[in-house]
Amino acid sequence: MSKLFKRPEHGKVQAAALEKVPNLKPTPPKTTKRDFKGSTRANFKFLDYIWISLMWLGISYLWGSVNGVILPNLNSRYIAEDIKGTMLGIITALGMVVAIVVQPAAGALSDVNQHLWGRRRPYMLVGGISVVLVLIIMAAMVVFFGNWWMLLLFYLLLQFSDNVVQGAYQGIIPDCVPPSRRGRASGAMGIAQILGNVSGLAVATLFIDLGRIELALLLIALVVIVTLVSTFTTIREEPLRRTHESTSNFKIILKVLHELRNYPDFIRFIVSRLCVLTALATLTIFALYYLQDVMGKREGTLTESYTLLGVVIITCSLLSIMPAVWLGDQIGRKRLIIIACGIGATGMVLLATATDMTQVMLYGSLIGIATGSFNSLDWALATDLIPQESAGRFMGISNLAGAGSQALAALLGGGMRDGFNAIGTHLFNLPHLGYTALFLMGTCFFLLGIFFLRGVKDPAKSKVS
């Protein structure tokens, strides 16, 4: 892979960048430039993997808590039982619409930002502060003035703020990681995401059992502050210098959409990623309702059941990451992602037949293996497919799949859960038929992910040192 990503001379790098955005010039790079404390791009150290991935821990903790437990719980407080799936789907989907619009726009605008702090960090800071403020207001809402419409409003504000952070953060990682280290960096990111998800899920579930959701929200704000400050202070960026000519933000975004047509493999990758993440989101969005409705778990006992299921899935995810990174470097990332999708589809089919928690744990472990393998490889494959001078814009676009998957899973899954439960109850005496339909829907999306990924050329089949 080192040959594939052989670094061009500095003059050629700048010429390529100027061709994409004519009115911007990066500060001339130096051979001793430091992206992180104590490290240069040519000397990427162990701690650098931690610094570059730490903000993912905070972001994953946030959404593991909110989407995994807090949002479903608050939604069921304010909405009738027979339509809670549909209403959860609506609120989640609207949040994802915000993410779909904001994240690629923030990534594109950060690409051409000439602030003295660098291109990405100002957006990360402003977005991070907004996230913290919204979480504090949500905590007050839970205690003093909660209703479904207020929940919708603050959820949309939270999505807006966080996706400003993510839009910029998605670009800073390809900026700083040498091509020969991207497989390992992708693995480190996968670990950070999984640890954030499981810790956020476990802690939020504990607070729900204690009846203190507001404390869970305040703790999320603290985690976001710590991880944001850590990443913000350890990353070093070179600011861009703007010439006399100016380009509007609207034209920048239009230019990215036009440029995307030149990368058909990247488009296929986005569609495949959308399908795979929709399959995974089908489980994560409705897992709480599944345990409550089908397995009979209620508030006060969720820490034991829901957290244990999360730990099983996350443990399998963590154990699969580094082997997946190594195998991806040996046989190709695309091929291994296809295998992971096959494992995930098998797990979904089996979950549709589960009758007790032991079976749920066992079949859920297959979903964990698929999740860990996929998360450890898809970012590296994405960075292999994009132009490096436009990393922020393209990685922001790639995350449309992440936001879109949540919207698809929420809208389709919510209606399917409520509709098939009603059909099963009245016609077949199967009151939980909707959850069987959900898992079969997840299986179909895994298979669609395989179908679209087969058309993508894998540029990373060569071994990485």
N, C-alpha and C positions, 0 to 999 in steps of 0.2 A: 504493500500500500504506500510505502514511502516513495516509490518511484512514481506511482500514480499521482501523488500529491506533491511532487517536487516543487519546492518554493521558487517562484520566479524572482528575478532581480527586482530591487526596490523601484527602479524607474518604471518597469513594466507594470508592477502592481499599481502605482499611482496613475499610469496612463489608462489602465483598465477602469479604475475608479472614476477618473475624470470623464471617460467616455460615457459612463452610466449617468453621472450627474455633473454636467459641464461646469456649473458655477461653484463647485466645491473642490477644495484641495486639502487632503490630510496633511498634517504637519509631517515633514519628512521623517521617516522612521530611522532610528539609530540601531546599530547592531547590539547595543547594550540596553535597549529599551526593556523596562520591567513592567510586566502586566500585573504581577502580584509581588507582595513583599518577599524578597529573598529568591525570586525566580524570574528567569527570562523565558521567552517562548521556546528557545532551544534547550532550556534546562528546566523542564516542567517537573516539579517535585511532588512528593506524596501529599504534603499539606495543601498544595494548590488544588488538588482534586476536592478537598474538603471545602476550601474557601469558595470555589466556583460553584459548588453544589448546595451550599448552606441555605441560600434563599429558597431553593426548592423545598427544603425541609419545612420552612415556615409557610409557604404557599400550600403545600400538601396537608400540613396540619390544619390550616384554615378550612380547606374544603373537605377534608376527611371528617372534621367536626360538623361543619355546617350542612353540607349536602348529605353526609352519611347518617346523622342523628338529629341535629337541632332542627333543621328545616322540616323533615317529616313529622317530628314531634309537635312543633308549633302549628303546622298545617292541620294536624288531626285535632288540635285543641279548638281551632276556630271553624272547622268544616264538618259537616255531617258525614257519618261513617260510609254511606253508600256512594258518595261522590269524592271521597278523600283522595283516591288515586288520580282521578281526572284533574282535580284542583292542584295536586302536587305536580302533575305533569305541566299544567299551565304556568305555574309560577317558575318552575325550573326552566321551561322552554323560553319564557320571556327573558329570564336572566341570561340564557345562552345567546339570544339574539343580540343583547348588549355586548356580550363577549365577542361575538362574530364581527361586529362593527368596530369595536374599540381596539381590540388587540392588534390586528394588522395595521390599523391606522397609527397607533402608537409606535409600532415597530418601524414603519416607513418614516415617520417624522423623526424618530430618534436617529435613523441612519444619516440624516442631514443636519442634525442639531450641532451648533458650533459653540455651545456653552464651554466656559473655561474648565468645568469639572469633567468634560468629556461628553460624548454623544448620549450614553445610556443612563448614567447615574442620576441626572436631574429628574428624568421621568420616573425612575425607580423611587426617588425620595418623595416627590410630590404624591405619587400614587400610594406609597406606603403610609404616609401621614394620613391621607384620606381614608384608607382602610381602617386604621386605628380609630379614627373619629367615628366612623360609621358603626364599628363594633361596640363602642361605648354607648352610642345612642340606642342601638338595638338592645343592649342590656337594660337600659332604662325603660325601653318600650315593654319588655317582658314583665317588668315589675309594675309599671304605672298605667300604661295605656295601650295594651296589646289588642290588635284585631287583624283580620286577614289582609285588609288593604294596607295597613301600616307595615305588615310583614312583607308584602309585595314591594312596597316603595323602598324599604331599606335593603332588601335583597338585591334589587336592581342597582342601587347606589353602591353596594358592596361589590357587585360584579364589575361595574364601571371602574371603580378605583383599583381593584386588583388587576384588571386587564391592562390598565396603563402600566403597572409594574411589569407584568408578564411580557407585554409587547416589547419593552426595552430590554428586559432580562434575556429573552430568547435570542436577542442579537449579540449580547455581550459575550456569550459563551463561545460561539464560533469565532468571534474576534480574537479570543485569547488562547484557545487550545490549539496546539500544533496538530496538523493532520494525522501524524503518526500516533497521537495520543487520544484521538477522539473516541475510539472504541472503549478505552478504559474510563475516560471521562463520562461517556454515556452510561457505563455501569455504575459509576459513582453517583450520577444523577438519579439513576433508577433506585439505588439504595436509599438516597435521601428522600425521594418521593414516597417510597414504601414505608420508611420509618415515620415520616410525617403523617401519612394516612392512618397507620395503625395506632400511633400515639394519640392523634387527634380523636379518632374513633373511640378508643378506650377511655380517655379522660372525659370526653363529653358524655359518654354513656354513664359513667360513674356519677357525674353531676346531675344527669336526668333522673337516675334512681334516687338521688338525694333531694330532688325537687328544686335544684338551684341552677337553672339554665343560664341565668345572668352571670354567674361566676364562671361558667364555661366560656362565655363570650369574652369576658374580661381577660381570661387566661390566654385566649387566642390572640388578643391584642398584644399582650406581653410577648408571646412567642414571635409574632410578626416584627415587633420592635427589635428584639435581640438578633434575629436572623438578618433583618434588613441592615442594621448597623454593622454587623460583622462582615457581610458581603460588600457593603458600600465602602468600608474603610480599607479593605484588603485589595480591591481591584484598582488597577492603574490604567487610565485611558489617556490617549493623546487627543486633544481637541482638534476639530476641523477649523480651517481658516476659510471664511467666506469672501469671495471676490465682490466687485461692485454690483454684478448682475444678481438678481434675486429670482427664485422660483417659488411659486405659491405652494402651500401645503396641498391644495386640491390637485394641482398638476403632478405633484410628487406621487400621490396615491394613484392617479390615473396611469402614470408611467409604469408603476409596479404591475398593475393589472394587464397592461399591454405587454410588458416584458414576460409575464408568466406564460404567454402562449408559446414562447421559444423553448419551454422545458416540459414536454409532454410526459416524460417519465415522472417528473415531480407531481404533475396533476394526477396521474394514475396512483401515485403513492398517497396523495391526500385522500382520494376516494377510498382506497383500501384502508387507510388509517381510520377514516370516518366509520367504516363498517365494523372494524375490530373494536374500536372504543365504544361504539353503540352497544355491541354485545356485552362488553364489560359493564357499561353504565346501566344496562337493564337489571343486572344483579345488584349493583351498589345502591341505586336509587330506591329500589323496592325491598331491599333485604330486611329492613326494620319491620315493615308491614307484613312481610312473609313470615317472620318469626312470631309476630304477634297473632296473626290470623290463622296460619296453618299449624304452627308448632305450639301455639297457646302460651307464648311468653309475654308477660305483661310488665309494666313499669314497676320497678322495685326488684326485678329479677333479670333485667336486661344485661347487667354487668357480667353475669355468669354466662349467659347464652350468646349474646351478640358480640361481646368482647372476645369470648373464646373462639367463636367462628372467625372473627377478624384476625386473631393471633394465628390460627391455623393457616389461613390463606396467606397472611403476610410472611409467616415463617417459610412456607413453601416458595413464596416469591423471592425472598432473600437468598435462600439456598440455591435457587436456579439462576441468579443473576450472573455471577462470575463464570460458571460453566458455560452459560449462553454467550457471554462476551468472548470467551476463548474459542468456542465452537464456531461462532460467527466469523471470527478471523480466519478460521481454517476452511470452512466449507461455504462461506458467503452468508451475509446477514439476511438476504432475502429468503434463502432456502430455510434458514432456521426460524424465521418469523412464520413461514408457512407451516412448519411443524408445530410451532406454538399455537397457531390458530386451530390446527387439528385437535390438539390436546384440549383446548378451550371448548371446542364444539362438543367433544365427548363428555366433558364435565357438565355442560348445560343439559344435554340429553338425559344424563343420569340424575341430575337435580330434579328434573321433571317427574321422576319416579320415586323420590325420597319420601319415606314415611316416618322417620324419626331423626333426632339430632345426630346420632352416630353416622347415619348415611349422609346427612347434610355436611358434616365435617369431612368425611372421606371424599365425597364428590367435590366439595369446595376446594380441597387441596389441589385438584387438577386445574381449577380456575386460577389458583395461586401460582402454579408453575407456568401457566400460559401468560399470566400478567407479568411476572418477573422477567421472563424471557423476552416478551414483547417490549416492555419498558426499557430494558437494557440495550436494545438494538435499534429501535425505530428512530431515535434521535440521531444516532450515528449514520444511519442510512439516509436520513433527510439531509444532513449536512454534506453528504457525498454528492447529492443531486442538485445542489443550489450553487449559484455564483457567490463566491465568498465576499465580494465587495458589497453585496446587497443582502447580507445575512439577516439583518434585523427585519427587513421587509418580508423575505421569504419564510423565515421561521415564524413570523407573526401569521402569515397566511397558512402555514402548515398547522398551526394550532386552531385554525378554523375547524379542523376535524375534531379536536378535543371539545370545543364549545358546541359544534353541531351535533356531536354524538350525544351529549347530555340532552340537548333539545329533542332529538329524534327519539331517544329512549324514553324520555319523560312523556312526550305527547303520545307516541304509539303505545308505550307501556301502560300509562295511566288509563287511557281509554280501553285498552285490552283487558286490564285487570278488572275494571268495573263492569265492562260489558259482558265478558265471559263468566265472571262470577254470577251476574244476574241470570244469564242463560243457563248456566249449570245448576243454579239453585231452583229455578222454576221448571226446567225441562228434564234434567237428568239426576236431580238430587246430588249434585256435585258442587257444593258451595264455594270451593276453592279452585274451580276450573281455570279462573283467570291467571293464576300463578303458573299452572302448567303451560298455558299459552305464552306467558312471558318467557319462560325458559326455552321453549321451542323457537320463539322469535329470536332470542339470543343466539341459538344454534345457527339459524339462517344467516344472521349477520356475520358470524365467524366465517361461514362458507363463502359469503360474498367478498369478504376481505381477502381470502385466498384467491378468488377469481380475478380480482383487479390487480393484486400484487404480482401475479404471474406475468403480466404485461410490462413490468418494470425491469429495466436492465440493472443488474447489480454491479456497481462500480467498485465494490470493496471485497472482491473475492481473494485478492492477493493477501498474503500474510502480513500482519502488522507486528513490528518489533515490540 
